[in-house]
């Protein structure tokens, strides 16, 4: 008897394939600086929305739901990989809150992005544990990396 993957497994596989394709081709897809700005804003908005759902549970502002926490943490982790390719030279002008330090101190910006991605990975692992106690410190760590990046690189 053949095993047929569930619809959620097929959806997750398609989502991951699509995101990896987007990530690999991100540099090439920005014909104009405003395209890069839209892309990074979209990726950051989706990431933030899913992280906020997990943070609300960890902070007692929403009922804890282990399955929802794990699903949202997984999406936030995946999305955390996308926006960084959308900061090419020339995308510092326009409708953006990005500070010039992103381009003048690229190494520090890249380090902040990598730290946040690492903390998102830890959040995803903690969310899969299935307890609020595991989730709380991971949410706090992610929030700290977000704040650090916003303080240093966002107007």
C-alpha positions in Angstrom: 0.0 0.0 0.0 1.4 3.4 -0.9 1.5 6.2 1.7 -0.2 9.3 0.5 1.1 12.5 2.0 -1.4 14.6 3.9 -2.6 17.8 2.3 -0.8 19.8 5.0 2.5 17.9 4.2 2.0 18.6 0.5 1.3 22.3 1.3 4.4 22.6 3.5 6.6 21.0 0.9 5.2 23.4 -1.8 5.6 26.4 0.5 9.3 25.5 1.3 10.1 24.9 -2.3 8.5 28.2 -3.3 10.3 30.1 -0.6 13.7 28.5 -1.4 13.2 29.5 -5.1 12.2 33.1 -4.0 15.3 33.3 -1.8 17.7 32.1 -4.5 16.3 34.4 -7.1 15.7 37.5 -4.9 18.8 39.4 -6.1 17.9 38.9 -9.7 14.2 39.9 -9.4 14.6 43.5 -8.4 14.4 45.5 -11.6 13.9 48.7 -9.6 14.8 49.7 -6.0 11.1 50.0 -5.1 10.7 46.3 -6.0 13.3 45.4 -3.4 11.6 47.7 -0.8 8.2 46.1 -1.4 9.7 42.6 -1.2 11.5 43.1 2.1 8.5 44.9 3.6 6.3 42.0 2.6 8.6 39.4 4.0 9.1 41.3 7.2 5.4 41.9 7.6 4.5 38.2 7.2 7.4 37.2 9.5 6.3 39.7 12.1 2.6 38.6 12.0 3.5 35.0 12.6 6.0 35.8 15.3 3.5 38.1 17.0 1.0 35.2 17.3 3.6 33.2 19.1 4.7 36.1 21.3 1.1 36.8 22.2 0.8 33.3 23.6 4.1 33.5 25.4 3.0 36.9 26.9 -0.4 35.7 28.1 -2.2 37.9 25.6 -3.6 35.0 23.7 -4.5 31.5 24.9 -1.6 29.0 24.5 -2.1 26.6 21.7 0.9 24.3 21.1 -0.1 23.4 17.6 -0.7 27.0 16.5 2.5 28.1 18.2 4.5 25.4 16.3 2.9 26.3 13.0 3.5 30.0 13.4 7.0 29.6 14.6 7.8 27.4 11.6 6.5 30.1 9.2 8.3 32.9 11.1 11.6 30.9 10.9 11.1 30.4 7.1 10.2 34.0 6.5 13.2 35.2 8.5 15.5 34.0 5.7 13.9 36.1 2.9 14.2 39.8 3.5 18.0 40.2 3.6 18.5 39.8 -0.2 16.2 42.7 -0.7 18.6 45.4 0.5 20.7 45.9 -2.7 22.6 49.1 -3.3 20.2 51.8 -4.4 17.3 50.5 -2.3 18.0 53.0 0.4 15.9 55.7 -1.2 12.1 55.7 -1.5 9.3 54.6 0.9 11.6 52.9 3.4 12.5 53.2 7.1 15.9 51.6 6.5 18.8 53.6 7.9 21.9 54.3 5.9 23.9 52.1 8.3 22.5 49.1 6.4 24.7 50.0 3.5 27.6 51.7 5.3 28.0 48.9 7.8 27.0 45.9 5.8 28.9 43.5 8.0 27.1 44.6 11.2 23.8 44.4 9.4 24.5 40.9 8.1 25.5 39.9 11.6 22.2 41.2 13.1 20.2 39.4 10.4 22.1 36.1 11.0 21.6 36.4 14.8 17.8 37.0 14.3 17.6 34.0 12.0 19.5 31.8 14.5 17.1 32.9 17.3 14.1 32.2 15.0 15.4 28.7 14.5 15.7 28.2 18.3 12.1 29.5 18.6 10.9 27.0 16.1 12.6 24.2 18.1 11.2 25.5 21.4 7.7 25.7 19.9 7.8 22.1 18.8 8.5 21.1 22.4 4.9 21.9 23.0 5.1 23.7 26.3 4.7 27.4 27.2 7.7 27.2 29.5 10.0 26.2 26.5 8.4 29.0 24.4 8.8 32.0 26.7 12.6 32.4 26.7 12.8 31.7 23.0 10.3 34.5 22.3 12.2 36.8 24.5 15.5 36.1 22.6 13.9 36.7 19.2 12.3 39.9 20.4 15.7 41.1 21.6 17.3 40.5 18.2 14.4 42.3 16.5 14.7 45.3 18.9 18.5 45.4 18.3 18.1 45.5 14.6 15.3 48.1 14.7 17.3 50.3 17.1 20.4 50.2 14.8 19.0 49.9 11.3 15.4 51.2 11.2 14.2 54.8 11.5 
